[in-house]
Each structure stands twice: as structure tokens, then as C-alpha cells.
Amino acid sequence: MTTILEANNVRKSYGNKMTKNEVLGSIDLSIERGDFVSIMGASGSGKTTLLNVLSSIDKVSHGHIHIENQEITGKKEKKLAEFRKRHLGFIFQEYNLLDSLTVKENILLPLSITKAPKKEANERFLTVAKDLGIEDIQNKYPNEISGGQKQRTSAARAFIHEPSIIFADEPTGALDSKSASDLLNKLSDLNEKRESTVVMVTHDPVAASYCNRVIFIKDGQIYTEINKGSQSRQSLLKDIMKTQGVLGGVHYEH
């Protein structure tokens, strides 16, 4: 296995010396190519902050993060933007689609930014739209499609430029249970089919059970992790819920 992301002694705090609030404390983490990783923890545990610093949305206060053997913690904003454009994909809870663009135009955005040839862009679009089951809505606008279809459009946009790693922040948070399981099945398929690396923050044990590795955060530090191995998804779900019970304060929110 190839390590795709490496975090060493990562800390994140806010405020000044007088009002310092340490959100992440000395986190070491490595993620392999093809991993489907879930980060879980109670509200305020630091899981979203961890996702934000790993994905370069926020800067670390201390420590080093390497993605594809490149250190992102010291990059200047212009170089970081270029790196994100080519190597990172994002799926957000609120979809972040542009209402003035069709589904197809939204999905093609990352390729238009990198000025990919039109023929190649179209081929990639057809592949990813088919994989996510949205080719029949490609000419519709976001206000004409369901929440589940919006999130699959968002996922297609994240996958289309074949990034090294995809970061998903509560991707099922705004979806009903059927739309959520549809999306997670598609993400799981793409993870296997393309060997895409996905790092997802979720509060939902059912969503986490689709992953092959679940990392639990408590008080800004890694508390424990569960590796799926050869066990079934149902068995992993039981382990996740058991660990949540031990952690306390982490409940499945409807």
C-alpha cells in the first residue's frame, strides 16, 4: 500500500496566549491510497477541524501534513490553490452547486478550471455521470432536482478530475435515509472501482459503516480506530455503535 496522506504532530488552536483554545492536540495519522476513511466524534471533538486542516481549508498551528509526498502546510496560497485544483476533491453537506449552471456544467467545473480538452472532459463526464446514475438529469438545473440528486452531482464534480484524495464533510447530513444509502453505495463503488481515496467526516454510524476504516476523535486527539478487515458491514456497524457508547455523547442524529 502507498501512503497518500501523512500528518505528523498536527495541532490547531484558536485565540491568543490569553484565550488560547486548543482544538487539535498532537495528531499523527496516515492514510493509504484507496482507503475509505470515516472520522467520527462528539460535537466539538475536533473532527471537522481535522478534516479542514487535512484538506488545506484551514492552516495548522503546528506540525506537518504531506499529500502525495508534497508538504501542504508550508505552501503559499497561490501554490496551494493550484495543488487543490489538481489533487483534491470536495463534497459538502450543502452541495455548493451553482444555481445558474446545469448539472453537467456544475460537474465539469473542475475540468474547465484546469482547461482540459473538450473531448476528454465530455468522456470523463459521461463516465462519472453513469457511475453516479445522473446522466438523465444532466441538462436540469439544481432547483429542478432532489437533494439526493444534488449530492450525487456534487460527488461527480469531486471525482471528475480524478483527484488524489476526496474530502467529504457530512455528505449525507441533509439527505433522507434512502438518498443517503444510494450516495454511500455509489461512493463505495467508486472507491473500489477507481481506487479513489475518500476521507469523510460523519456523525452517522450507518454512513461510517460503508468505510473500511473508522477513526474516533475525542477532545482533539485520536481516541481509537476500527479497521473493517474481512467483517461484514453489519458487524462493523455494531462495533462502531459500541465504541460510540464507550465514548459517550455521540448519538445518531435523525
C-alpha positions as CSV (number, residue, x, y, z in Angstrom):
1,M,0.0,0.0,0.0
2,T,1.1,3.6,-0.8
3,T,0.7,6.3,1.8
4,I,-1.2,9.2,0.2
5,L,-1.6,11.4,3.3
6,E,0.7,11.8,6.3
7,A,0.0,14.1,9.2
8,N,2.7,14.4,11.9
9,N,2.2,16.1,15.3
10,V,-0.6,18.3,14.0
11,R,-2.0,20.8,16.4
12,K,-4.6,23.5,15.9
13,S,-5.6,26.2,18.3
14,Y,-7.5,29.5,18.1
15,G,-7.2,32.7,20.0
16,N,-4.1,34.3,21.5
17,K,-1.9,33.3,24.5
18,M,-4.5,34.7,27.0
19,T,-7.5,33.0,25.4
20,K,-5.9,30.0,23.7
21,N,-8.3,27.2,22.8
22,E,-6.5,24.0,21.5
23,V,-8.9,22.2,19.2
24,L,-6.5,19.5,17.9
25,G,-3.6,18.2,20.0
26,S,-0.7,16.3,18.6
27,I,-2.4,14.2,15.9
28,D,-0.4,11.6,13.9
29,L,-2.3,10.0,11.0
30,S,-1.5,8.2,7.8
31,I,-4.0,7.3,5.0
32,E,-3.2,4.8,2.3
33,R,-4.2,5.1,-1.4
34,G,-7.6,3.5,-1.9
35,D,-8.7,4.0,1.8
36,F,-12.3,4.9,2.6
37,V,-11.9,6.5,6.0
38,S,-14.5,7.9,8.3
39,I,-13.7,10.4,11.1
40,M,-16.2,10.4,13.9
41,G,-16.6,12.1,17.3
42,A,-19.0,14.0,19.5
43,S,-19.9,17.6,18.6
44,G,-16.9,19.8,19.5
45,S,-14.5,16.9,19.4
46,G,-12.4,18.4,16.6
47,K,-13.4,16.1,13.7
48,T,-14.4,18.9,11.3
49,T,-11.3,20.9,12.3
50,L,-9.2,17.9,11.5
51,L,-10.9,17.5,8.1
52,N,-10.3,21.2,7.4
53,V,-6.6,21.1,8.2
54,L,-6.0,17.8,6.3
55,S,-7.7,19.3,3.3
56,S,-5.9,22.6,3.4
57,I,-9.1,24.6,4.0
58,D,-7.6,25.7,7.3
59,K,-4.0,26.1,8.4
60,V,-2.3,24.0,11.2
61,S,-0.9,25.8,14.2
62,H,1.9,23.3,14.4
63,G,3.0,20.1,12.6
64,H,3.3,18.9,9.1
65,I,0.9,17.4,6.5
66,H,2.0,15.7,3.3
67,I,-0.2,14.7,0.4
68,E,1.3,12.8,-2.5
69,N,4.7,13.4,-0.9
70,Q,4.2,17.2,-1.0
71,E,4.1,19.2,2.2
72,I,1.0,21.3,2.1
73,T,1.5,23.0,5.4
74,G,4.2,25.4,4.1
75,K,2.7,26.2,0.7
76,K,1.9,29.8,-0.2
77,E,-1.8,30.4,-1.0
78,K,-1.3,30.5,-4.8
79,K,0.6,27.2,-4.9
80,L,-1.9,25.7,-2.5
81,A,-4.8,26.7,-4.8
82,E,-3.0,25.1,-7.7
83,F,-2.4,21.9,-5.7
84,R,-6.1,21.7,-4.6
85,K,-7.3,22.2,-8.2
86,R,-5.3,19.1,-9.3
87,H,-5.2,16.8,-6.3
88,L,-8.2,17.4,-4.1
89,G,-11.9,16.9,-4.4
90,F,-14.6,18.1,-2.0
91,I,-18.1,17.0,-1.2
92,F,-20.0,19.3,1.3
93,Q,-23.2,18.8,3.2
94,E,-24.9,21.8,1.5
95,Y,-23.9,20.6,-2.1
96,N,-22.4,24.0,-3.1
97,L,-23.8,23.8,-6.6
98,L,-24.1,26.9,-8.8
99,D,-27.8,27.5,-9.5
100,S,-27.1,29.3,-12.8
101,L,-25.4,26.2,-14.2
102,T,-26.9,22.8,-15.3
103,V,-25.9,19.6,-13.6
104,K,-23.5,18.9,-16.4
105,E,-21.9,22.3,-16.2
106,N,-21.6,22.1,-12.4
107,I,-19.8,18.7,-12.7
108,L,-17.5,20.0,-15.5
109,L,-16.3,23.0,-13.4
110,P,-13.0,21.4,-12.1
111,L,-12.1,20.5,-15.7
112,S,-12.9,23.9,-17.1
113,I,-10.6,25.4,-14.4
114,T,-7.7,23.1,-15.5
115,K,-8.6,23.8,-19.2
116,A,-9.0,20.1,-20.0
117,P,-9.7,19.4,-23.8
118,K,-13.4,19.4,-24.5
119,K,-13.5,15.8,-25.9
120,E,-11.6,14.5,-22.8
121,A,-13.9,16.5,-20.5
122,N,-17.0,15.1,-22.1
123,E,-15.7,11.5,-21.9
124,R,-15.0,11.9,-18.2
125,F,-18.4,13.5,-17.6
126,L,-20.2,10.6,-19.3
127,T,-18.2,8.0,-17.2
128,V,-18.8,9.7,-13.9
129,A,-22.4,10.6,-14.6
130,K,-23.1,7.0,-15.5
131,D,-21.3,5.7,-12.4
132,L,-23.4,8.0,-10.2
133,G,-26.7,7.4,-12.1
134,I,-27.3,11.1,-13.1
135,E,-26.8,11.1,-16.8
136,D,-30.6,11.6,-17.4
137,I,-30.7,14.8,-15.4
138,Q,-27.5,16.4,-16.9
139,N,-29.5,19.3,-18.5
140,K,-31.5,20.2,-15.4
141,Y,-30.7,23.0,-13.0
142,P,-30.1,22.4,-9.3
143,N,-33.6,23.8,-8.4
144,E,-35.2,21.1,-10.6
145,I,-33.6,18.1,-8.9
146,S,-33.9,16.3,-5.5
147,G,-31.5,16.6,-2.6
148,G,-30.1,13.1,-3.3
149,Q,-29.5,14.0,-7.0
150,K,-27.8,17.3,-5.9
151,Q,-25.4,15.4,-3.7
152,R,-24.6,12.9,-6.4
153,T,-23.9,15.8,-8.7
154,S,-21.6,17.2,-6.0
155,A,-19.9,13.8,-5.8
156,A,-19.5,13.6,-9.6
157,R,-17.9,17.1,-9.5
158,A,-15.5,15.9,-6.8
159,F,-14.5,12.7,-8.8
160,I,-14.3,14.1,-12.3
161,H,-10.7,15.4,-12.3
162,E,-9.6,12.1,-10.7
163,P,-8.1,13.8,-7.6
164,S,-5.6,12.0,-5.3
165,I,-8.0,12.3,-2.4
166,I,-11.6,13.3,-1.8
167,F,-12.7,15.0,1.4
168,A,-16.4,14.7,2.3
169,D,-17.9,16.8,5.2
170,E,-21.2,15.2,6.4
171,P,-22.2,14.3,2.8
172,T,-25.4,12.5,4.0
173,G,-26.3,15.1,6.6
174,A,-29.1,16.7,4.5
175,L,-30.4,13.5,2.9
176,D,-33.2,11.1,3.8
177,S,-32.1,7.5,4.6
178,K,-32.7,6.2,1.0
179,S,-30.9,9.0,-0.7
180,A,-28.1,8.6,1.9
181,S,-27.7,4.9,1.3
182,D,-27.8,5.5,-2.5
183,L,-25.0,8.0,-2.2
184,L,-22.9,5.9,0.1
185,N,-23.2,2.8,-2.2
186,K,-22.1,4.9,-5.1
187,L,-19.1,6.3,-3.1
188,S,-18.2,2.8,-2.0
189,D,-18.4,1.6,-5.6
190,L,-16.2,4.4,-6.9
191,N,-13.7,3.9,-4.1
192,E,-13.4,0.2,-5.2
193,K,-13.6,0.7,-8.9
194,R,-11.2,3.7,-9.2
195,E,-9.2,3.1,-6.0
196,S,-10.2,6.6,-5.1
197,T,-9.2,7.7,-1.6
198,V,-12.1,9.2,0.4
199,V,-11.9,10.8,3.9
200,M,-15.3,11.5,5.3
201,V,-16.5,13.3,8.5
202,T,-19.8,11.9,9.7
203,H,-21.9,11.7,12.9
204,D,-23.9,8.8,11.5
205,P,-22.7,5.2,12.3
206,V,-24.6,3.8,9.3
207,A,-22.7,6.1,7.0
208,A,-19.4,5.2,8.7
209,S,-20.1,1.5,8.3
210,Y,-19.6,1.9,4.5
211,C,-15.9,2.7,5.2
212,N,-13.0,0.3,5.6
213,R,-11.5,2.3,8.5
214,V,-13.2,4.4,11.2
215,I,-11.2,6.9,13.3
216,F,-12.7,8.3,16.5
217,I,-11.7,11.7,17.8
218,K,-12.1,12.8,21.4
219,D,-11.1,16.1,22.8
220,G,-8.9,16.9,19.8
221,Q,-7.0,13.7,19.8
222,I,-7.3,10.3,18.2
223,Y,-9.1,8.1,20.7
224,T,-9.2,4.8,18.8
225,E,-9.8,3.4,15.3
226,I,-11.6,0.3,13.9
227,N,-10.5,-1.4,10.7
228,K,-13.2,-3.3,8.8
229,G,-10.9,-6.1,7.6
230,S,-13.0,-9.1,6.5
231,Q,-16.0,-8.4,8.7
232,S,-19.5,-7.5,7.2
233,R,-20.9,-4.0,7.2
234,Q,-23.5,-5.0,9.8
235,S,-20.7,-6.3,12.1
236,L,-18.7,-3.1,11.6
237,L,-21.8,-1.1,12.4
238,K,-22.2,-2.9,15.7
239,D,-18.5,-2.2,16.5
240,I,-18.9,1.5,15.7
241,M,-22.0,1.8,17.9
242,K,-20.3,0.0,20.7
243,T,-17.3,2.4,20.5
244,Q,-19.7,5.4,20.4
245,G,-21.3,4.1,23.6
246,V,-17.9,3.9,25.3
247,L,-17.0,7.4,24.1
248,G,-20.4,8.8,25.2
249,G,-22.1,11.9,23.9
250,V,-22.1,10.6,20.3
251,H,-25.6,9.7,19.2
252,Y,-27.1,9.1,15.9
253,E,-28.9,12.3,15.0
254,H,-32.1,11.9,12.9
